[in-house]
Amino acid sequence: MSTSKHLLTSVQMARFVAQGHLRLDGVVPQEINERALAALADGLPGVPYGTPLRTAFPEDAFMSELLALPAVAGTVESLVGPDPTVDHHAVHVREPHDGHAQDLHADAIIDVRPDAFDIQLMYYPHEVTPEMGGTLSVPGSHLRRVNETDIGRVQNLRGQSRLTCPAGTVVLLHHGIWHGGRRNDTARRRFMYKIRLNPTVPQVRLWDTADLDDPAVATELHTYFPWYEAATARLEVYNRVLLWRALTGDASFDVEHWVTRVSNRPALRSHA
Ligand SMILES: O=C(O)CCC(=O)C(=O)O
């Protein structure tokens, strides 16, 4: 399926499955950034769990305009489909000179879905410099399921990413990713808007699948991150293959022979 929508390619989708995040730098126009900053400082209206995204916000609210931007809309549709519901949304502020970082955590309790996921969209309406408490996230952590702040004692991991970005940057995350707001050492409040979206359709081939057979797909799914243990890293790849099979509907896809071997259940045959 190839469309004029800004859908992800299969290679980009495989990168998301491997890394658990993708970022769109500076995609939001400055006019929306300015209105968003004013709205975030005033506080957000509540949205009941399960409200369809298309009816959740007035047309002229910054949230509607943000989510209607072609690059954002196409990425969201590729990940959770055309008509997601709002789980919740919130404004996250790192206060000036607040003196501490947030514990590393995954949002909510352990979520064991192997074949589906929610996305969290993080939007930074102003530039985030290294001193401003950009969000720390750990690429490749999303399928290693943890219970909320139980990983809070982990301070730093090799390969972690501490976000710095231009104004108008959007980051899309798998719900399981390990993350936390960092210390803000500046005199300016750091704002971030976060919205969690739930799919309402099976997350199967929702992106532009024209390049599904590109060998770069398997290469992406086989990516190792510097914080992985030598052996357990294979389990991360294994879990990605399970997710890729669910997302593509291709029950024969594998990297090496790992999922095929583990799911081998020869059927009983009669020995007449
Ligand atoms: O403020 C941040 O950078 C991250 C906050 C966050 O995502 C959270 O509290 O779950």
The ligand as a MOL file (V3000), in Angstrom:
LIG
                    3D

  0  0  0     0  0            999 V3000
M  V30 BEGIN CTAB
M  V30 COUNTS 10 9 0 0 0
M  V30 BEGIN ATOM
M  V30 1 O 9.2300 15.4550 32.0450 0
M  V30 2 C 9.7650 14.5920 31.3670 0
M  V30 3 O 10.7210 14.8250 30.6350 0
M  V30 4 C 9.2530 13.1760 31.3960 0
M  V30 5 C 8.0580 13.0140 32.3070 0
M  V30 6 C 7.3020 11.7750 32.0270 0
M  V30 7 O 7.2250 11.3160 30.9060 0
M  V30 8 C 6.6020 11.0780 33.0900 0
M  V30 9 O 6.5370 11.5800 34.2230 0
M  V30 10 O 6.0820 9.9580 32.8420 0
M  V30 END ATOM
M  V30 BEGIN BOND
M  V30 1 2 1 2
M  V30 2 1 2 3
M  V30 3 1 2 4
M  V30 4 1 4 5
M  V30 5 1 5 6
M  V30 6 2 6 7
M  V30 7 1 6 8
M  V30 8 2 8 9
M  V30 9 1 8 10
M  V30 END BOND
M  V30 END CTAB
M  END
